[in-house]
Amino acid sequence: MILSTARDYIKPDKVAEYLPLIRELIFETRKEAGNISYTLFQDHEHEGEFMLLEEWRDQECLNAHFKTAHFTRIVPQIEKLHASPSVVNTYSEVE
């Protein structure tokens, strides 16, 4: 299993634009083969800080996600709303 965290740092005045975009990305991603979970969290202290917690069957499924039509269309729109660049970390399960 692969676990990935993707942190978005959104300008506070752009959160209202961000939410429909990220919700669409979540909706479409949850339909993908190999996606186990894809959940958005918002920081309690920083209005514009969000984290996607993602679980994937394997790295191949995650790599395929990056090439989907919804990902390649929505992510560039989200990047325009950033206060600072996203931070993505990917982890492999230790057995």
HELIX and SHEET records of a PDB file:
HELIX    1   1 PRO A   12  LYS A   14  5                                   3    
HELIX    2   2 VAL A   15  THR A   29  1                                  15    
HELIX    3   3 GLN A   59  HIS A   65  1                                   7    
HELIX    4   4 ALA A   69  GLU A   79  1                                  11    
SHEET    1   A 4 ASN A  35  GLN A  42  0                                        
SHEET    2   A 4 GLU A  49  TRP A  56 -1                                        
SHEET    3   A 4 ILE A   2  ILE A  10 -1                                        
SHEET    4   A 4 HIS A  82  SER A  92 -1                                        
END                                                                             
